[in-house]
Amino acid sequence: MAESIEFSKKVIEAVESKTEWYNSTIIPQISENYRLFHTCVKNLYDLLIKKSLIKPDPYKLDRKISGIKPLDNTQFIDGERTTIIGMRFSEFETMLDWICTYYKFSIDSLKIPEIKKLLDYNNSFIWSSLTPNSTMPNTRGLGQLVMEMKRGGDMLTSSSVNDIVSKIQKTTNEIVRIFKDLTEFQKENYKYKIRKEIILGGKFDQDKAFSSEAEEVAQIKKAFTSAIGKEPFYTQLVEEIAREDQASNRDQLQAAVLEKLAIKEEKKKSNTVQIDTKGMLLDAVHSLCAQSTPLGAVYTKLSENNEVLQSASTSFWGQFIAALKKAFGIKDKPIEYEVTIVEPATNNKRKQRVSFTPFSTDVQKKASFYNSFALKNSIAYKKFQNADEQKLLEFLNKQIADLQKISIILKALDDYFKNNTPIEKRSKIKGLSMELMALKNNMVNTNQRRAEYISYIEEQEQMKKLGLDN
């Protein structure tokens, strides 16, 4: 009996130390992870609205939240997906905002039933398997919308969505890991209260209780309500207490409990591999050189197609006027084409006037510029090596944005030349399909390298906030 009492004292001391450690070290990490979770969900929600894939929730500002409740996950017909997922995802984001703003994370608040509520709510959408084939209605609906956004959007949108979902997966996995450890601790915390308030409480008949495991369970149950209050009586955990006190292998059981309650600080690694973040950016910048070849080919084809179309639309009288202008040094009006621009993200169409010569000249300059730093010992590339990371990232962002605009206009011009050249000369028009595909593939490569850099930097910043930096 004396050994059991001494063990109870050791458990009490260990649990109280670990409670303090949880509240000061681990609980802030939970809060930080939920804030990151909410930020990612909010960004995804805003993107879905921006791309008109869901409708804004008209009841969002009126929604009152008093506690964590399960999200509706009932079936709905496909025709209602935009509205239903819009409202449910809005409710999910609002709840996360409430959790980050008002929920008080602590050992006392995060009991096992509460942890289950939070995990169930996190899994309103199965982030690890966000696919349009999911058997869960919410996950399937959101997965279909995300797939549509990536399929119909530009590369920046697709990359952003992938990055957001990846961060959510990492963050929720970390939350699950912490909650799993915390659940095990809460079991020991429950047993700790029984040891402190009942077994060492003064009114506990220790002689009778320690006569057998069954009797100890009975005595704890008898004193439970008055000593512990309204907490549920978990027979399995009370039986564990009795075994730890009286079983033939109690020494091993007690050692295992104390080992579980020991505070194990993660040692900082001294041999961590240093990632060359500037090297990552330089690789992304250098990948732009691949655009030189398709842009050069595009410029040549554009010039030839323009000549075909201009010659086809010039009558004899027009040629005579052109000759007079040339003789007297009168400049021709700039060539403009009114093309149909198709926005990749929404498929919306709009008219735009393109000044041909300035645009084609820009294409030629881009091709020459990217070729200028193809060799890593070139003067142009050395300038990049001497630039800081922020300047490199800004340069990369601008180039990707420029290339996307150029590609959209090139597609529109390609369609214009094919559709507006007289039939008898249409065979002379050279299509841009191969070059456009090459431009797109090269942009995917560059954008992926940039996304890897951004993701790594953000991950390092997040780890610093969580106190996990090396």
Disulfide bonds with the S-S distance in Angstrom:
none
